Each structure stands twice: as structure tokens, then as C-alpha cells.
Amino acid sequence: MIALGQQIENKFLVAVNKKSSNNILDCYQCGKCVSTCPVSSFMDFSPREIMQMIKLGLKEETYMANSMWFCLTCAACSGRCPREIDIPRVMESIRHLAIAENINPDDPRVKNIRKFHEIFLDMIKRYGRNYELRMMAEFNIRTRNLFKDIHLAPKALLKGKIPIGNEKVKSAKAIKRMFEIAEKLEKTQ
Amino acid sequence: MTKLTYFPGCSAHGTSEEFDSTLKLVMKSLDVEMEELPDWNCCGATSAHVMTENLALALPLRNLVLAEKLSNKTMGIACASCYSRMKSTKVEMDNHPELAKRINSTIIEEGEYQGSVDVKSMLQFFYEDFGTEAIAEKVTYPLQGLKIACYYGCLLTRPKAITQFDSPEYPMSMDNIVESLGATATPFDFKTECCGASFSISDTEIVLSLSGTILEMAKESGAHLIAVACPLCQSNLDMRQPDIEKKNGTKYDMPVMYITQLMALAFGYPVQDLKPSKHIVPIEQALSHIGEEIETPEVKKKPKKAVQAESEVE
């Protein structure tokens, strides 16, 4: 039982504030971010709702939302936020925290988005640069949607819009080592 | 002769080859020597910063440190996403010494970050280091009659604290450049709305929706074509345009050209040099408006000066 006047420590709020270098308590729920956000209609909870959920310490609910996975980091919201909260940074922080705790939303679209990013990073780890054609092909294979965008292929390939070959970084070892050290840092932080 | 370190980014050697090749033509006309950053790596956009904090800074950092080994004081970046990642990393490294130390530990061979190289987008470089008058001087084939909607996307001017360039709400740098080429910039309210970026592959529906509205508004502004300075914006608006038309049950016929293609054309290079075959929506029809008399616009033109962000007005 919580006694009246007793302070409850909102650990989630403290963690997000620290990670994002913001003070989410500044948010007064005006909703300007929602009307500005180009993808808020795709989100389970709008940026404004996410801010309130963090304030209320609803950690599980926040992690299970698809919102931070749809954030484009376009920074339209933060440019207009009257409380100057860096909302994309907050979205990024809760995404990183959720990844660290290995909590994934059930939304199948989020699963696809996550797969895309994993494949992309894998390309960089392997080649040091992105290999667009291979990335698209791997995405189709790993999401079991082999014929996605196949109607674009004849035009895009014939016109040389998407090159068939790829480039690699000479210092491939340095990139690989960077990935390894960064991964270690991620765990120890 | 000005010297500039050039960071092309992965797409300049892939889906946006025509950006790369016309950029080189424009720089030749402006008497700028571009030195491509040796052995550059992918900046990590968009995936690195979505997934991890350390890698998101480490990947751009290696490029920043490599750039410091060259003697040029500025690195010009073709891709808007690369620019955003590189500039964000620079700002983080310059302002947070502890974080800087941690991130620097991920790159061993390349050495310590000094912070001695400035990072600019190509649009910013044209606008700040040359300006519209110097650009106008190079024009031998004025693009008079051509109406252009200038589309900046999100990252070239946002967030203001990172880019320190133009207005995050209603930028005018590209508009002023196309006018210095003799063309007319149309009043276009969606110039900084997001196109959907990397969702192009992972959640195409979002791109069809967001890019669709941008095409719609560009058409409404009376433009013959859209000018861009970002490879991802170009490919979303151009390559996805047939799908968007199908979804919306309408025809836009809106070519999407890089600002450097338009500059190269105005500087006297033949259309063939713009690599028109790379475009999914053909550019020839739009370019045929060059030379047409422009009717005096009835609508009052937007002010030349960029609209300042609210926070700066006070």
C-alpha cells in the first residue's frame, strides 16, 4: 500500500531521461508533436501518449508499442515542441532500452522493420558499405515475401538505377573490429 | 581553386549515380577540386542509429577522422542522410568529451578525433561558399520557363541545432539557387515534409502515403518538376511514383531531379550528361518548357527570406 504523500520512484522515467538527456516531465501534453508527426497515424500510441506513458512509468506498455519503431527521426516534432523536448531522441532511447532488454512488440510490421535494419547492419559489417541490391534480396528472403517490388526490377536494373555489383572498404578488418568493440560497449553501458 | 573533401555515400555509387556525376560537372564549372575521402565507410544511416547508440557514432566518426588526415578544411557530403549522421556525430564529439573518448575507442588504426574538419551538405556548400550571384554568373543556358518545386526533405535543415543552416520550417536556399539558374521556384508548402525515407523497403505503405502527398502538393503548386538534394528522397519520389499513382488512381508525371542536374544543365552541359535514362519518370517533357514565356504570376510570391523557426522569432 502506498501512503498519501509518499514518493514513488519512477525508475523508467529516470532511465529514459538519463539516456536521452531530456526531461520528459517538461511535457505538458499540448499534442503539437502529434499534429506534426507524419507517421503518428501508423502508431499504436502517438508521441504525446508515449511521453505520458513514460511519465506514468508504464515501461512494459511503452516497450510493447510500435511507436518508436515508426519514428523517422525527421525532427519535425522537436522543432515545434514548445517545451523543447528532443522527441526523436526520446523515441531512440526507449527503442535502445527495449532492444537491450530484448522486448519486441508483437506488430508484424515492426518485425519487418527490425529485420531490415539487421540486414543493413550486416551489409556494413561485411562490406563496410551498403550493397543495395543484395540488401533488398535478403530482405525479401528473410521476410518470406520473395516477389516484393519485383515489378520494379526490370526497370530499375535495366536503367542501371540499382547496380548489380558492389563496393567494399579496403580496411574491412578495421570495420569488423569497430563492430566488435561497439557491441561490447553496448553491453557494458 | 577551392579544394573540398568529398564524401559520396553508398548511394552515390549506386542508386544516385546521376547525382554524383552531375555534382562533379558542377564543381568543375565552379572551379572546385573534389578529393574523394580515401577508403570511406558507410555512415550507418538509417539502421545504425535505430539499433545501437555506439555504432551510430562510431561509423561516422571513422570518416571524420579520415577526413582530418587530408588538408582540406571542409568535407562536402552528397547524401542528406550521411550528412545528418556525420554532422550529428561531429556535434556530439565536440560537446561531450567523455562520450567522445568512449566512441573514439572503437576505432583503433585511424587515430584520435581532433574536430578540425567542417561538415557541410552540398546544398549548404553551394549556398554559403558560392552564393546565388556566383552561381548565376556561370549560367550559359538559363532555365527560364521551368517551374520547379524545391523539396528539401527533413535532414538538410533539421534539427536546427545540428545543421545550423537555413530554416527548418520554410527553407529558401534551394529555391534561390534555382531562381539564379533562371527557373521559377513555385510556392511549395511540403518542402520539408518527410518522404518516408528508409521505409521504402521495410514498410513501403508508409512511403506511398507520405511521398504521395508530397507529389500531390508539388503538382498543385504548378511545378513541372521537383528538385531534390537527397538520394533517398529522389528514389522514393521517382521510383515509387508509378505505385503511388496506382494507389491514388491519378497521374502525376512529376520528374524528380537533383539540384546538381539542373545546375549542370544551366551551366551548359548537354541533357545527355544528366543521365536522363536513370529516371523512372522521364525528364524530357518537363525540360521542354525551357524557353517558354512566363505569365506574370497572380499569386503573391513567397518572401525571398526563409521563414524563421518560432523559437527564434522572439
Interface residues (C-beta under 8 A of the other chain):
Chain A: P38 V39 F42 W69 F70 L72 T73 C74 A75 A76 S78 G79 R80 E84 D86 E92 R95 H96 I99 R109 N112 I113 K115 F116 H117 E118 F120 L121 M123 I124 G128 R129 N130 E132 M135 M136 F139 K148 D149 L152 K155 A156 K159 G160 K161 I162 P163 E167 V169 K170 S171 A174 I175 R177 M178 F179 I181 A182 E183 L185 E186 Q189
Chain B: C10 S11 H13 G14 T15 E17 D39 W40 N41 C42 G44 T46 S47 A48 H49 V50 M51 T52 E53 N54 L55 A58 L59 R62 R102 S105 T106 I107 I108 E109 E110 C154 L155 R158 P159 K160 P168 E169 T192 E193 C194 G196 A197 S198 F199 I201 S202 D203 T204 I206 L210 S235 M239 S277 K278 H279 I280 A309 E310 S311
